[in-house]
Amino acid sequence: MNVVRRLGDSPQVRGCLNETNCPDVFELSTGDFAVIGEAMTERLRGLLPADAGVGPQEHVVVIPRDVLVRARRDIPEE
């Protein structure tokens, strides 16, 4: 598995001037997506809908709205 490309603008373009707290979205060679964001599993687990679950190897990750909005133009339709 490899990172193929970034979706949206780089953290520097979005105003992140250091190497921490810089959310990001990437497309992987598998066709899946990787997200760098704030781990919020424990805080949000009880607020998820009843039909949603977080498995042992999964995490709820939050990214700022601006990051996903900027990535939208690069997300494939299929």
C-alpha positions in Angstrom: 0.0 0.0 0.0 1.3 3.5 -0.9 0.1 7.0 -0.7 -0.9 8.0 -4.2 -1.8 11.7 -3.7 -3.1 14.3 -1.3 -6.7 15.4 -1.7 -7.2 19.1 -1.4 -4.6 21.7 -0.4 -1.5 21.0 1.6 -1.4 22.0 5.2 0.9 24.9 4.4 -1.5 26.3 1.9 -4.3 26.0 4.5 -2.1 28.0 7.0 -0.5 25.2 9.0 3.1 26.4 9.6 4.4 23.6 11.7 4.5 19.8 11.5 1.8 19.2 14.1 -1.9 19.6 14.2 -2.1 19.6 10.4 -5.1 17.5 9.3 -4.8 15.9 5.9 -6.5 13.5 3.5 -4.8 11.1 1.2 -5.8 8.6 -1.5 -4.0 5.2 -1.2 -2.9 2.8 -3.9 -5.7 0.4 -2.7 -8.3 3.0 -3.6 -9.0 3.6 0.1 -8.4 6.9 1.9 -6.3 7.8 4.9 -7.1 10.8 7.1 -4.8 12.6 9.6 -7.0 14.2 12.2 -7.7 14.4 15.9 -8.6 11.0 17.6 -12.0 11.5 19.2 -13.1 7.9 19.6 -13.9 8.0 23.3 -15.5 11.4 23.2 -17.8 10.6 20.3 -18.5 6.8 20.7 -21.6 7.3 22.8 -23.0 10.0 20.4 -22.9 7.7 17.3 -26.2 6.4 15.9 -27.3 3.0 17.3 -26.4 1.3 14.0 -22.8 2.6 14.0 -19.9 0.9 15.8 -16.2 1.4 16.3 -14.3 -1.9 16.1 -11.2 -2.8 18.1 -8.8 -1.6 15.3 -10.9 1.5 14.4 -10.9 5.1 15.5 -13.2 8.0 15.1 -11.1 10.8 13.6 -12.2 14.4 13.3 -10.9 16.8 10.6 -11.9 20.4 10.2 -14.7 21.1 7.8 -12.3 23.2 5.6 -10.0 20.2 5.0 -12.8 18.0 3.6 -14.4 20.9 1.6 -11.0 21.5 0.0 -10.5 17.8 -0.6 -13.9 17.4 -2.3 -12.7 18.5 -5.7 -10.2 15.7 -5.7 -12.4 12.9 -4.5 -13.3 10.5 -7.3 -16.9 10.1 -8.2 -16.5 6.3 -8.3 
